[in-house]
């Protein structure tokens, strides 16, 4: 019998399903209670068992007896008209019976209550004389330990402790006695079904007698099953990945996720593995690139059984393509007790779940990228300038190339680079290949460089092919890689390929992708280089890192130049200019010139006019560099009007056509403001 009504805020509860509610970090708000009363009987049954007899024998015909029969013969607990299966709650502390109780129900027997040995029977009698025995309340509370029965003048309460997330089924029946001094006497022996069992004389009759007296024989005292539930709003254990891994096969469009981590199966019904990622794409529109697209998925659901302590993740995340992505995975554990909480709580999934910290995995690319489409290659250099006291410095850093690429990009996903494909040094015992000499069969697949034959100058720092450490702005390197073009032929020992990967950027003006490649050229002067280019995806499975190779046009790498001005602190018209850098030894020689320019009053950038031009003097010291110097005198003091220096370097070379026997080529120019 419920003590309180089953409201909408406490769903899932019934007379025989007793529920308390809490969370993993909170205590229950209130106990859940039921009144336990003996079953009802009829006047005829009571009379047949002598419950109306006087000590002398005949039935008691007093007014008191008639009053009892008149008030209780047809009495019953009221039921809710809207829910006939539910009796009307009785909020009073001590329930009184409105009917005649079954005389064969001296008390309640609970089998396997929480806190008692498994299979044991807990008996609580209905105290008081027939027909007014006193029921008791069953109170379900949070915790652990044996049941506690408390009886006072105003109430009788059996308190049962139930830990969080536990569900226990308890059989409730009436126990019996077989005592000649009780009323009615010899309950068990009086029952016809028991007499049949005794007549059959089974071998275990003694065990059956003990079972029957404990209210455990279903033929004599059929039980009702009570379900005790301690519902928790969220799982008791927060899921946390231990060693989440992903694996992917060549050409596969899915990744296999695997991990094992602790979980509380009593409070968790399933663990979902959520995935979220962002990926750059080139959508071939005129919008700024790349466009960042977000993706989400629920690739794996792990069913959890009651009692499970480990969640085993072993499932596939299907992407429907082979691209590389950085995916953040989150394990989301859901409570097993959702149906016991109000819709206002369960409407928000965060109220009934617990989430792990996200774990980001690199899901490898599993197919070779598309080949790049280089459109043209330009030499590049970087400028830096600074002032230190009476010194002004300007530096041109050479050795750079800019490769412009046709769209789109990111065919292999996030992190796709432009790779410069290199040939590793052949093994010493390889008869097929000579050291530092690229075989003809590989010249279409690897980068090569060499000195400009026009000039007498040192070669690049490594013969024939650059090495990985010559690429100063590469962001990733790969070694021991394979090429798709050579996959169908017998491998040669000298086919060892490596790659220097460089980031790409988008030129919104040209609507093209570009890549800056900076090399260390040593003491070489304007060496030639022919880049072997491929898309390179570092995060790839084996044999999927490189696209097919495309050869770029020949290009030359410019040397470095450093210019400095030393200002005379006394004579404001005097200064010294010095330029330092590598050059060639012949034929002929390079010339360096400096022009002093001034700006007309009120003029702009086009109003600079030359004042004087001076040839700078070259000097050679122990190192490979040449130092050009010049002492300059300004027509007026510095600061009285704008001055700047124009520095120009020219190569001189012979010609084989009609006209001048020698020509010059401008190879360096810089402006230095004074």
HELIX and SHEET records of a PDB file:
HELIX    1   1 UNK A   43  UNK A   48  1                                   6    
HELIX    2   2 UNK A   63  UNK A   72  1                                  10    
HELIX    3   3 UNK A  187  UNK A  190  1                                   4    
HELIX    4   4 UNK A  192  UNK A  200  1                                   9    
HELIX    5   5 UNK A  205  UNK A  213  1                                   9    
HELIX    6   6 UNK A  338  UNK A  340  5                                   3    
HELIX    7   7 UNK A  343  UNK A  346  1                                   4    
HELIX    8   8 UNK A  349  UNK A  351  5                                   3    
HELIX    9   9 UNK A  440  UNK A  442  5                                   3    
HELIX   10  10 UNK A  468  UNK A  470  5                                   3    
HELIX   11  11 UNK A  484  UNK A  486  5                                   3    
HELIX   12  12 UNK A  605  UNK A  607  5                                   3    
SHEET    1   A 5 UNK A  17  UNK A  22  0                                        
SHEET    2   A 5 UNK A 224  UNK A 232  1                                        
SHEET    3   A 5 UNK A 167  UNK A 174 -1                                        
SHEET    4   A 5 UNK A 107  UNK A 111 -1                                        
SHEET    5   A 5 UNK A 121  UNK A 125 -1                                        
SHEET    1   B 4 UNK A  32  UNK A  36  0                                        
SHEET    2   B 4 UNK A 136  UNK A 142 -1                                        
SHEET    3   B 4 UNK A 156  UNK A 162  1                                        
SHEET    4   B 4 UNK A 148  UNK A 151 -1                                        
SHEET    1   C 2 UNK A  79  UNK A  80  0                                        
SHEET    2   C 2 UNK A  83  UNK A  87 -1                                        
SHEET    1   D 3 UNK A 245  UNK A 247  0                                        
SHEET    2   D 3 UNK A 254  UNK A 262 -1                                        
SHEET    3   D 3 UNK A 310  UNK A 318 -1                                        
SHEET    1   E 4 UNK A 291  UNK A 303  0                                        
SHEET    2   E 4 UNK A 268  UNK A 281 -1                                        
SHEET    3   E 4 UNK A 325  UNK A 335 -1                                        
SHEET    4   E 4 UNK A 353  UNK A 355 -1                                        
SHEET    1   F 4 UNK A 291  UNK A 303  0                                        
SHEET    2   F 4 UNK A 268  UNK A 281 -1                                        
SHEET    3   F 4 UNK A 325  UNK A 335 -1                                        
SHEET    4   F 4 UNK A 359  UNK A 363 -1                                        
SHEET    1   G 4 UNK A 374  UNK A 388  0                                        
SHEET    2   G 4 UNK A 391  UNK A 405 -1                                        
SHEET    3   G 4 UNK A 512  UNK A 518 -1                                        
SHEET    4   G 4 UNK A 505  UNK A 507 -1                                        
SHEET    1   H 6 UNK A 374  UNK A 388  0                                        
SHEET    2   H 6 UNK A 391  UNK A 405 -1                                        
SHEET    3   H 6 UNK A 561  UNK A 567 -1                                        
SHEET    4   H 6 UNK A 574  UNK A 581 -1                                        
SHEET    5   H 6 UNK A 626  UNK A 633 -1                                        
SHEET    6   H 6 UNK A 617  UNK A 620 -1                                        
SHEET    1   I 5 UNK A 476  UNK A 481  0                                        
SHEET    2   I 5 UNK A 497  UNK A 502 -1                                        
SHEET    3   I 5 UNK A 416  UNK A 423 -1                                        
SHEET    4   I 5 UNK A 532  UNK A 537 -1                                        
SHEET    5   I 5 UNK A 550  UNK A 551 -1                                        
SHEET    1   J 3 UNK A 448  UNK A 450  0                                        
SHEET    2   J 3 UNK A 528  UNK A 530 -1                                        
SHEET    3   J 3 UNK A 555  UNK A 556 -1                                        
SHEET    1   K 4 UNK A 608  UNK A 615  0                                        
SHEET    2   K 4 UNK A 591  UNK A 599 -1                                        
SHEET    3   K 4 UNK A 643  UNK A 654 -1                                        
SHEET    4   K 4 UNK A 662  UNK A 673 -1                                        
END                                                                             
